[in-house]
Amino acid sequence: MNQRVISVGNKFPEFDKISVVSREKGKEFKNIKHDDHQQSGDWMVMFWWPKDFTFVCPTEIAEFNQNFEEFRDRDAYLIGASTDSEFVHLAWRNDHEDLRDLKFPMLADTSKSLAEELGILEQEEKVALRATFIVDPQGIIRWVCVNDLNVGRNVKEVVRVLDALQTDELCPCNWEKGEETLTESLSLN
């Protein structure tokens, strides 16, 4: 079976999934829906990892957590996800020091339906690839990046791309927030 990753310009698929949002007894779980971010006019950044209790994954999750305020400052709703269950997510958070105080939900796609619909379900092991989606406030995918299972992503690049998308202008290679966009440069001529 040849699968395709859902791409830029497509509507992000509808979902309603249980997520781990806390380690506090009785407040651990909450359902997250595809349009939660839209109701407040926010962007959504959803990043996926293959498996809980692995080696590369917690380095990425911890880095996203360290940059949580960067996403909030940009009105972006951050969600982490894998095909593991909410109970495995919670056990991992309780077990791994770097994951205990996460500020974003860990979505559980145990049916693998969302990963499959996104086209990021690895065919051999049936786990999610390291995929990142930036979705605008209207629910449209504006950026997709997919890494192989063994390569971690660069969170600063995700923030940089979010900044560029939010300008709604032409941004050159290696553009950083605060620099002149091509749109600004062209309007000066």
Steps between C-alpha positions, in 0.01 A plus 500: 500500500640836396386773738526873454556757771218754509645825378495878504168654403292208626257524788640329811291186566230503763586322824384465856767319703579446866817673617712516811492856630614459861655263752258614770272218620154533347610768249732296281287469187306730269360463151660719235320581175623609160333840527584594861766743376264655246248603764756741646645603163830326574738304280569135580839330500468123527814291519511120495753250632520124439497341847496589867785368717760544225819701460461779241136578580546647849773734372253650254207510742715672764623754242145580389411545868796735555370706207133485606484874572642574154196325352254665740651842422412428138142394581579139416340205676769231541404131499730198520372166367582135448313176448560394861210501747425772752603257776841444342538880457418554867736224616778650287440849639512360852815300423710749300624809682507717184132425431344547842410867461382517139293807417325348197277196452630159391237374257434124487417369154463137608274416205773642273220654296631857511859397422368294209282783370799737521706245303769474768448142616825311441412187304713236674456580871174694466630790710493870413790655316656815649257739337424863579198692373435872524130572458354849465198633694268387218619137532713503183840327503767759421819296565591134526835349590558125530819338628597135497465315829861544613544876438380763745365832378609860561243682715655839422427437131134428582480834684678678211256360244203592722635856518535514123151362436349748741646795307290396198780651292782373279784383726842416352720205586621505863267791581466565875233693688581872504683492167364669191275283286521500122155657493633797702813518285303501175260768626797733565606486133 
